[in-house]
Amino acid sequence: MTTWLVTGGAGYIGSHVVRVLQASGRGVVVLDDFSAGIESKVPDGVPIVRASVLDRVAVEQALRDHQIDGVIHLAAKKAAGESVDIPLEYYRENVVGMLTLLEAMQAADVKALVYSSSAAVYGTPMSNPISEDFPMQPESPYGETKVAGEWMARDCGVANGLSWIALRYFNVAGAASDDLGDPSVNNLVPMVFRALSNGERPQVFGDDYPTPDGSCIRDYIHVADLAEAHVAAAARCETGVRAEAFNVGRGEGTSVLEVMNMVSEVIGTDVNAEIVGRRAGDPPASYAATAAIESELGWQASRDLRAMVSSAWSAWQSNER
Ligand SMILES: NC(=O)c1ccc[n+]([C@@H]2O[C@H](COP(=O)([O-])OP(=O)(O)OC[C@H]3O[C@@H](n4cnc5c(N)ncnc54)[C@H](O)[C@@H]3O)[C@@H](O)[C@H]2O)c1
């Protein structure tokens, strides 16, 4: 049995990853500074290291104490818009954090890494679907930090045989259970729920894009499917693969208005969305080519938009009570 350290394991995605890793029979340890994480999301019995990935001594100690075989590195700041205003905080948490983790891994001779990357590395794609060999042209400091993380992993792969996989997540939604919902308000589905809870109309940023219904198109992926992709990636790293970046999406574009319609269907009442102006920096469309992860890791998403919206709504309501 191998043991994996999950940084950011008390967060939205990390708490799902911890559960599927456990279910796969692997040992799991969580390292989190609880800047955004919630302790009750870590299952009973999973050891928690309360530390920042910026703390080199604490990370190396955790790797040695728990005889870690590999790391799934999710701990990061994640709001692209915010990163434009406070870029240095993003560089510190995401880039220095990754650097510090890699130094600690090298010192403790831990040679497997699954890294949380993002579709933000592509910026506005030249066409869709986006395959992994498209140029990385991030359009925010956040996206830049994710590119820098991939570069650091790549270079460590060459220099010291690090076996790594970067997973470029598209738009994550849903919850595996009511206690694991997405509490942040950066993503579309929770933004809609928050507006409804506040008695406001959810906003659609632009309906004049060159898309069939004029609203932006994205690739929505259920967090439970995404979590399973981490297990597939960890299993591959355990075999000593050198280096790879994979898109994690459904390979299907869904417009913002289609999401609004699905929310209306799920909650049983029209959300009555309000069309407002475009937001700066939103590409008209972004969805993944998924052939590589399907053929290389044997992973494919199985949950649809309705499952995402209905599980997210159920989790949201349970938090409101
Ligand atoms: N949610 C998305 O739609 C999405 C999309 C693409 C990529 N990602 C990436 O996935 C990862 C996880 O995202 P999430 O949605 O679960 O976010 P989240 O904020 O819920 O989780 C991040 C976790 O990391 C912890 N953390 C932050 N900085 C830390 C540090 N310096 N040291 C230790 N722990 C720290 C937080 O306390 C939190 O528990 C991030 O790397 C993010 O960039 C998320």
The ligand as a Tripos MOL2 file, in Angstrom:
@<TRIPOS>MOLECULE
LIG
   44    48     1     0     0
SMALL
NO_CHARGES

@<TRIPOS>ATOM
      1 N1        -12.4810   24.8320   -8.0600 N.am      1 LIG1
      2 C1        -12.1710   24.9180   -9.3570 C.2       1 LIG1
      3 O1        -13.0690   25.1250  -10.1910 O.2       1 LIG1
      4 C2        -10.7510   24.7410   -9.8370 C.ar      1 LIG1
      5 C3        -10.4990   24.7760  -11.2170 C.ar      1 LIG1
      6 C4         -9.1790   24.5980  -11.6660 C.ar      1 LIG1
      7 C5         -8.1660   24.3720  -10.7500 C.ar      1 LIG1
      8 N2         -8.4380   24.3560   -9.4130 N.ar      1 LIG1
      9 C6         -7.3170   24.1190   -8.4720 C.3       1 LIG1
     10 O2         -7.6780   23.0700   -7.5860 O.3       1 LIG1
     11 C7         -7.0370   23.2620   -6.3380 C.3       1 LIG1
     12 C8         -8.0560   23.1160   -5.2260 C.3       1 LIG1
     13 O3         -9.1210   24.0180   -5.4490 O.3       1 LIG1
     14 P1        -10.4290   24.0430   -4.5290 P.3       1 LIG1
     15 O4        -11.5370   24.5010   -5.3860 O.co2     1 LIG1
     16 O5        -10.5640   22.7700   -3.7900 O.co2     1 LIG1
     17 O6        -10.0400   25.2370   -3.5400 O.3       1 LIG1
     18 P2        -10.2280   25.3860   -1.9680 P.3       1 LIG1
     19 O7         -9.9040   26.8050   -1.6410 O.co2     1 LIG1
     20 O8        -11.5270   24.8230   -1.5180 O.co2     1 LIG1
     21 O9         -9.0810   24.4360   -1.4030 O.3       1 LIG1
     22 C9         -7.7410   24.8200   -1.2880 C.3       1 LIG1
     23 C10        -7.2190   24.2410    0.0040 C.3       1 LIG1
     24 O10        -5.8360   24.5500    0.1290 O.3       1 LIG1
     25 C11        -5.5970   25.0930    1.4130 C.3       1 LIG1
     26 N3         -4.4450   25.9880    1.2820 N.ar      1 LIG1
     27 C12        -4.3870   27.1530    0.5980 C.ar      1 LIG1
     28 N4         -3.1520   27.6740    0.6900 N.ar      1 LIG1
     29 C13        -2.4060   26.8000    1.4240 C.ar      1 LIG1
     30 C14        -1.0590   26.7660    1.8530 C.ar      1 LIG1
     31 N5         -0.2130   27.7470    1.5570 N.pl3     1 LIG1
     32 N6         -0.6530   25.7160    2.5830 N.ar      1 LIG1
     33 C15        -1.4930   24.7050    2.9010 C.ar      1 LIG1
     34 N7         -2.7890   24.6850    2.5290 N.ar      1 LIG1
     35 C16        -3.2390   25.7290    1.7970 C.ar      1 LIG1
     36 C17        -6.8810   25.7730    1.8200 C.3       1 LIG1
     37 O11        -7.0070   25.9080    3.2390 O.3       1 LIG1
     38 C18        -7.9190   24.8290    1.2290 C.3       1 LIG1
     39 O12        -8.2300   23.7870    2.1250 O.3       1 LIG1
     40 C19        -6.3360   24.6100   -6.4210 C.3       1 LIG1
     41 O13        -4.9880   24.3760   -6.7370 O.3       1 LIG1
     42 C20        -7.0330   25.2930   -7.5720 C.3       1 LIG1
     43 O14        -6.2070   26.2490   -8.1940 O.3       1 LIG1
     44 C21        -9.7080   24.5280   -8.9360 C.ar      1 LIG1
@<TRIPOS>BOND
     1     1     2 1
     2     2     3 2
     3     2     4 1
     4     4     5 ar
     5     4    44 ar
     6     5     6 ar
     7     6     7 ar
     8     7     8 ar
     9     8     9 1
    10     8    44 ar
    11     9    10 1
    12     9    42 1
    13    10    11 1
    14    11    12 1
    15    11    40 1
    16    12    13 1
    17    13    14 1
    18    14    15 2
    19    14    16 1
    20    14    17 1
    21    17    18 1
    22    18    19 2
    23    18    20 1
    24    18    21 1
    25    21    22 1
    26    22    23 1
    27    23    24 1
    28    23    38 1
    29    24    25 1
    30    25    26 1
    31    25    36 1
    32    26    27 ar
    33    26    35 ar
    34    27    28 ar
    35    28    29 ar
    36    29    30 ar
    37    29    35 ar
    38    30    31 1
    39    30    32 ar
    40    32    33 ar
    41    33    34 ar
    42    34    35 ar
    43    36    37 1
    44    36    38 1
    45    38    39 1
    46    40    41 1
    47    40    42 1
    48    42    43 1
@<TRIPOS>SUBSTRUCTURE
     1 LIG1         1 GROUP 0 **** ****
